[in-house]
Amino acid sequence: MRVRLCEVVALALLLCAVPARAQRLEDQLILGINAVRQDPRGYAERLRLYRGYFKGALLTMPGDPVPILTREGTAAVDEAIAFLERQAPLPPLERAPLLEQAAIAFAQAQGAIGGRGHVGQDGSTPGERVRRLGGNIYVGEGIAYGEPDAEALLREMVVDDGVPGRGHRVLLFAAAFRFAGVGCAPHTTLQHICVVEMSATIDGSPVRILVPAPQP
């Protein structure tokens, strides 16, 4: 049986598309974070389109007739765009299994009880949770809540509407961080929670700087 070239190409495209559709939310989010780190100006252009969905403090996304009341309206979006225009590209983050394990465990724990914030029900901090798994405490943690939509969750952290100091955005663009782990889970009151653990090292260990010995 003959197989035409166009049929082979069509089949190849179909097979390539399956993994993308089947990607976990965690995979989609880390890919999005890396894309923003590597091309901040490109993401600024996407935020300019997003800005057009605002009317005052109300955000109405395409296909969703129910508007969302934001805290700052377009002011936060404009500030994020200006930041991205100034931001130099950064290397992509490498996946760190231990950080991912800590992120998944915390997302599941917080999601099950409807918890918010970075302190666990047992009073643990991000660094302490990583250390319990065999790592160390030198980590940063970002959390996003909402629909299980990687694009929306990423945009939430970059724009950081209503967050003093734009802590989530600062975390995503921290030049010292080289590794990350992401964990997502259903949330009893906020639909979904995604936790992002980041560190300069693969397990949260401190960075060791070698200082050359003085010359005699």
Buried (B, 14 or more C-beta within 10 A) or exposed (E): EEEEEEEEEEEEEEEEEEEEEEEEBBBBBBBBBBBBBEBBEEBBEBBEEBBEBBEEBEBEEEEEEEBBEBEBBBEBBBBBBEBBEEBEEBEBBEBBEBBBBBBBBBBBBBBBEEBEEBEBEEEBBBBBBBBEBEBBBBBBBBBBBBEBBBEEBBBBBBBBBEBEEBBBBBBBBBEEBBBBBBBBBEBEEBEBBBBBBBBBBBBBBEEEEEEEEEEE
